[in-house]
């Protein structure tokens, strides 16, 4: 029986991972669960899966959980880096890192040091510290398997193939809720409309990133690190049906694509069971289906363009891009800025925040901290107030 730790167990990916583990009963044992603030959800998960270690990032929420777990076999991990500590102490065969945002970097690095399997659903850890994370995986012999549907698709399309024969990789995008909405109307879209994703069931932050197409931009940077492909050979195509999850075009013109239903449980299960493929009941029926593809409008979806520019620039620019976006999306979710303000905040931060040296972990985290403060300052000017 393989042991599993889930960092971000109460979020969209975490809860779906637990669904998969229920289906794979007697093959995996959950030994550690971690969340940010969702004590009620985590408490219910603890009761069902009986992990020996649990962690909550928020100190007040941690105190509440400790009080509720009096007499429980589950030990609450404390300290100023509870997620990282939990990963190391759990020492699980498979660590799923599915927290959203830059908070995923430290637990991902910790999992990389275990020399086992890191199932990664946190693209920001590669956007912030791709070189560091890959170096840790290489040094410790850690198997890194992506969970994002697009990167899981590319991972599968590359199996048994020569990476030098790759002409390009193509990440597909649903286009989100505003694919056919005029740009001027999109800029003033309501929160409810931005959260109404037509295909995928995701958490709030990722759903908003999908609406701006920043999510796809972050995935471009993630793909660059995961597969060692330069940005000129990474393309994005809008595919509203979300049936082809991504594909690889080889030098001879052959295309290998991965198709499937729009359900994150499929790539999650593969990350857990690889190289085996366990049965699932859901099937994709292609009869009567129409597949459409569009080039993304980089003027309308400027966040995707900014991500390409930041990735190509390298250095601290991906960190600046991500931190500014996280701050802007957080304020939009709280109805403090307009939807169009997300792009404007990220653009102005990239233009005005000075380039800094950022290669070590401490330097990356310092840039991340300073950029967040800078972006908050921009928002407080009130230019994008709702």
TAHU-V216013 format. One line per field, one symbol per residue. phi: phi as a letter, one per 40 degrees, with the letter a starting at -180 (. if undefined). psi: psi as a letter, one per 20 degrees, with the letter a starting at -180 (. if undefined). A space follows every 10 residues. Layout:
# TAHU-V216013
phi: ???
psi: ???
This chain:
# TAHU-V216013
phi: .ccbbbchcc cdccccccdc cccbdgbbbc babaacbccc cccccccccf ccbbabccdc cccccdcccd gccccccbgc bcccccdccc fccbbcbbcc gccccccccc ccccgbbbcb bbccccccbd cccccccccb gccbbcbddc ccccdcccdg bcdccccabb ccbcggcbdb cddccccbcc dcccccccbb bbcdcccccc ccgcdccccc cdcdccbgbc ccbbbbbcbd cfbcciabbc ccgcbbbbbi ccaccccccc ccbdccbccb ccbcbccgcb bbabcccccc bccccccdcc cccgfccccc dccccccccd ccccgcbccc cdccccdccc cbcccbcabc cccccccdcc cccccccccc cgcbcc
psi: pqqppoolii aggghhhhgg hghkqihqpo ipqqrfimgg ggghhghgil qhpqqpgpgg hggggghijp iqippppbri mhgggggghh lqhpopojqp aiiigghghg hhihkcpooo jnhhhhgglg ggghgggghj kpoopqhphg hhggghhipj qohijpgqqo pqqhiaijgj pqghhhhkqq ghhhimpigq orrgghgghh hijhghghhg gghgggikpq hijorpppnh ilgoirrppr hjiqppqpqr qmoihghggg hhipjqoqqq hqqpoipiqp pqpqpqoigg mhhgghgggg ghhbcighgg ggghgggggg hghjkirrgh hgggggghgh hhpqpqpnhr ghgghggggh gggghggghi ijhkq.
